[in-house]
Amino acid sequence: MGGRRSLGRRFGWLWAAYAVSAFGTSLSFGAFPLVAVVVLHAGPAAVSALAAAGLAVGAAVAVPLGPWVEFRRKRPVMVAMDLVRFAALLSVPAAYALGALSFLQLLAVSVVVAAADITFTAASGAFLKSLVGPEDLLVAGGRFEATNWTTIVIGPPLGGAAIGLFGPVTTLLADAVSYLLSALGIRAIGGGEPRPAPAGAAKGSLLEGWRHILASPALRPLFFNTVLVNALIMVPVPLLTVLMLGPLGFAPWQYALAFSVPCLGGLLGSRIARPLVTRYGQHRVLLTSGVLRACWPLGLAFVGPGTAGLLLVMAVELGVITSCAVFNPVFSTYRLEMTPTDRVVRTLSAWSVTGKLTTAALTALWGLLATLTGTREAIALAGLLLLATPLLLPRRPAAVPTVGQDALPSTAGSP
């Protein structure tokens, strides 16, 4: 996946840990809204509120963690976040078995998982930059991207079957176990890790991450574009869940199938990203794939019952996923190249926090819109707004730093 060149044993363990946790996450695709709808009989507003509140509070909790992680070894932080997610997710099937599961508990677990996700992602980005050379970042990113889409092809159908056979919280139990296995894999990486700056040598809050992003002509347009695109792609998901599992009468396995089969496009996109960059250049690939990923979601507003509706969802998702699978590894590599080593965690944390808060706010707003105007109308509005987001993509290529050179000189002191 993503190339044949070996990146070493330590990267192999990191890749394996990512694969097992990604597979667990794909098994539990849509598990929180599904449990809310099927077990707790929640409606569109409540399901949207669950997604929004979990993201918003989780992002707020993660704000002080970014600077704290920046100057600590990253592997122990990654292990700790895996264990936190393991314990939080395990509490849901435990409560369900005892007949004590509540909407409030789902909300609390979503908050903890969201905060741990942000912290883990930021720490793992910094760790990856120290683990592989600049020339291998795109190769590594392509392998993670291909692994992600492979697990999504396999996971949701298996998860849907498991839910049908063993109950609605089965996949959350599997997801919890996957984080435990991921923690063991990360511990097995071994070897040294660059020593973080001594305490007091480099201070600064998460504002330093936002300052770096907004001061960078290379990162600023991509920041606004990715935050809005990701939010507008995600906000219709709870509404589509309610629509498909409710009025349209799709079974959980059909819902899972609609989102898993198109992930074959993710495998294709992740494999061709690097050859496309080699042939056409980084900026052209970013721009083209960034435009294409915004063109598809409007079609979800027209989904109907039966086979035709299922095929429409698959076709739309195939277009979105293929475009995103090309865009994501190129974008992730570019962002790491443009970020100084001593600001990677804060920059990635600031990016994630902004993205999750934006998604949370728009998800809550779209839940209200669906209540006032109708589910299809709210989905259509998100698709229409997405069509305008390519205007935020950078029009000109930025100068990429040479190997071994940081993107911008680090400024002394805190903001």
N, C-alpha and C positions, 0 to 999 in steps of 0.2 A: 504494500500500500504506500503510495506516495513516493516511490523510488526504491532502488535496490542498494544504494550505497550505505554501508554500515556507519552508524554514528556512535558506536561503542556500547559496551555492556551496561554502563550506568544509564545511558539514554534508553536502552532496552527495558530496564526495570521501570523507568518513568513511564514509558509508552505502555507497558503491561498494566501498571497501576491505573493509568488513564482509561485503558480499554475496559477493564473490569468495572470501574465506576460508571463509565459511559453506558455499558450494557445494562447495569442495574437501573440507571436513570431512564433508558429507553424502554425497559420492561414496564416501568411505572409511568409511562407517558400519559399525561392528562389525569393522573390518579387523584389529585386533590379535588379538581372540579367534579370528577366522576363520583368520588366518595360523597362529596357534598350533595350531588343531585340524587344518587341512587340510595344512599343510606340516610342522609339527613333531609332529603326532599327540598333542597334549596332551589330558589328561582334565579332568574338572570341577574337581578340586582345583587343578591347575596353572593353568587358565585363570582361576579366581577369584584365585589367588595373584598372577598377572600384573597383574590389574586392581587388586588391593589394594595390592601393593607399590609399583606406579607412583604411585598416588595418595598413599600415605603418605609416601614418601621425597620425592616432588615437593613436597608440602605443607611438609615440614620444610625443604627447600632454600629455599622461598619465604618463610619466616618473617623472615629478616633483610632481605629485599628490599623489604618493605612500607615500613618507615620510610625506607629509602634512597631509594625512589621518591618519597615524599611531598614532599620538598623539592628535587626536580629537575623540569625541564621534561618533560612527559608524552609529547609526540610522539616525541622521540628514543628514549625507553624502549620505546614501542610498536613502533617500527621495529626496534629491536634484538631484541625478543622474537619478532617475525615471522621475522627472519633466523635466529635460533636454532632455531625450529621447522622452518624450511625445511631447514637443514643436518642436523638430527637425523633427520627423516623420510626425507630423501634417502638416508641411509645404509642403510636397510632394503632397498630394491630393488637398491642397489649390491651389498650382501652376498649377496642372493639370486641375482643374476646370476653372482656368483663362486662360488656353492655354499658360502658360508661363513656363512649365516644361522644364528643360534643363539637359544635361549630367553633366554640372558643378554643378548644384544644387544636383543631386544624389550623386556626389562625396563628396560635402561638408557635406551632411547629413550623409553619411557613415562614414566620419571622426569623426564627433561629437558623433555618436552612438557608434563607436568603443572605443573612449576614455572613454565615460561614462560606457560602459560595463566593461572595465578593472577595473575602479575605484570602481564600484558597487560590482563586484565579490570579489575584495580584501577586501573591507569593510565588506561584508556579511560573508566572511570566518572567519574574526576576531570576528564578532558579534556572529556567531554560536558557536565558541569555548567558548565564555563567557556565552552563553545561556544554553548549555547542558553540562553534565559531560562527561569526557573522555570515559566512558563506553558506552555512548549513541551516540557517534559521528558516528559510522557505521550505527546504526539504522536511525539516521537523514539523513545521506547521501543516504541510500537506499530509503528512502521515497521521497527525492528530485529526485533521479534518476528515480524511478517508475513514479512519477508525470510527469517528462519530457517526458518519452516515451509514457505515456497515452495521453498527449496532442498532441504529434506528430502523433499518430494513428488517432486521431479525426480531428486535425486541418487542415492539407493539403488538404484532400478531400473537407472539408467545404470551405476552402479558394479557391480551384479551382472552386467549384460551384459558390461562391460569385463573383469571377472574371468573370466567364461566364455570370452571370446575371447582375452585376452592374458595371463592368469595371475593368481595370488592377490595379488601385490604391486602391481598396476597402479594401484589406487586410492590407495595410499600415495604413489606418485610424483606423481599429480595433486594430492593434498593438499599435498605439499611445494611444488609450483609455485604453488599458490594463496596460500601465505603469502608467497612472493616478490612476487607481484603486489599483495598487500595492503600490503606494506611500501612499494612504489612509490606506491600510492594515498595512503597516509598522508603520505608526503613531499610529495605534490602539494597537500595541503591549504593549505600556505603560511600567510601572515598571522602575526600576533603570538600570543603565549601569555602569560597572566599570569605574572609572574616569581615563582618560588617564594620562600619565606622565606629570607633570607640565612643562611648557615651559622652555626649556633649560636644563632639567634634562636628557634627552636622545636624542641626535641629531644623524643625519646620513642621507645620501642620499639613493637612491635606490641601490647604490652600496653595501650597507650592506646586502640587500636581495640576490644579486648575490654572494657576499662573503660567506654568510651562505650556499647557495646551493652548491657551488663548493668546500667548505671545508668539506662538510658532505659526508662521504662514503655511507651513506644510501640514500641520495637524489640525488647525482651527476649523477649516471647512469640513474635513472628514469627521471631526467631532460632532458638529451640528447635524451633518447628514446621517451618520450611523445611529446617533441617539434617536432621531426622529423616525428613521426607517424601521429600526428594530421595534420601537414602541408601536408604530402604526401597523406593523405586521402582527404583533402579539395581541393588541387590544381586542381584535375580533374573536380570538380563540375561545374565551369563556362563552361568548355569545353563540359561536358556532357549535360548541359542545352542547349547550342547552337546546339549540335548534335541531341538531341531528339526533340527539338521544331523546328529545321530547316530541315536538309536533311532527317531525319527519319520520320518526319511528325506526331509526337505525339501531341495530343491536350493538353492544359494546365492541364485539369483534369486528364489525363492519366499520365502526368509527376508527378503531386502531388500524385496520387495513387501509383506510383512505389516506392515512398519514405515513404509513410505513412503506408501501410500494413505491411512491414517488421518491423516496430517499435513494433509490438507485441512481437518480440524477445527481445526488450528492457525491456518490462514488465517482461518477464520470467527471463532475466539476473539479473535485479535489485532485484527480489524476492529471487533468489537462492544465491546471493552473500554472505549474512551473514551465511546461513547454510553451504556453501562451506568452508568459513573461519573457522567456528567452527569445521568442520570435518577434513579438510586437512591443515589448517594453512594459515596465511596471505601471507607468501612468496610464497608458492606453487601456490596459487590462482592467485597472481599477475603475476607470471612467465607464467603460463599456458594460462591465458586469454590474457596476453600481446603478446604471440606468435600467438595465434589464430586470433586476430584482424588484423594481418598483412597479413594473407594468402588469403584473399578474393578479394580485389579490382582489381587485375589483370583481373578478369573476365569481368569488365566493358568495356574493349577494344574490346570485341567481340559482343557487343549489336547490334541487327539488328532491322528492322521495324516489326510492327505487334505484335501479341500476344506473339510469342516466345521471341522477344526482351524485351517486358515488363516483362515477367516471369523471364528472365535472370537477369535483374536489381533487381527485387524483391529478388531473391535467393541470389545474392551477398550482397545486403544490409541487408538481414536477418542475414547472417553470421557475417558481420561486427558489426551490432548493438547489437546482442546478446553477442558477445565477449566483446564489449566496455561497455555494461551495467553491466557486472560482474566486469570488471577491474576498472571502474571509481569510484564507491563509496569506494572500498577497497583502491585504490590509494589515493583518497582525504583524507580519514581518516588517512592513514599512513603519508601523508605529514603534516597534522596538528599535529599529535603526535610527529613528528620529528622536529617541529619548535617552538622555544621559543615564549611565548605569546607576548613579546614586539617586535617581528620581523615578526609577521604573515602577516600584511598588506604589508610590503616591500618585503617579500619573495613571496607572491602570486602575487604582482604587477610585480616584476621582472620576475617571471615565465610567466605571461600573456603577458608582453611586448615582451619577447624573442619569445614566441610562435607566437604572431601576426606578429612580424617583419619577422620571418622566413617564415610563411605562405604567407605574402605579397610578399617577395622576390621570393619565389618559384612559386607563382601564376603568377607574372609578367613574370618570365622566361618560365613557361609552356605555357603562351599565345603566346610568341615569338616562342617557339618550335612548337606549333600547327600550326602557320602560315608558318613555314619553312618546317616541316616534315609531317604535317597532324594531325587532331584531334585524331584519334584512336592511332596513334603512340605515341603521347604525353601522352595519358591516360595509354597506356601499359608501358611506361617507369616509370611512377609513381608507378604502381603496382609491377614492377620488383624491384625497389629500396626498396619498403616496405618489401619485402621478406628478406632483409638483416638486418632490424632494430632489430629483436630479439637478435642479437649479443650484443646490448647495454643494455639489461636488466640485473639487478643484479643477480649474480649466487648464492650468499649466503645470508641468512637472516640476517638482522641487529638487534641489540638489541633495543627493543622498550622501552622507558622510562616508569617507573612505574607511576601509577596514581598520579597526583599532582606534578610531577617532569618535568621540562623543558628538551627538548632534548639535548641542549648544553648550557653551561654557557654563559651568556651574557657578552660580552667584553665591557669595558668602552670606551667612546669616539667614534668619527666618523672615517671612513676609511681614 
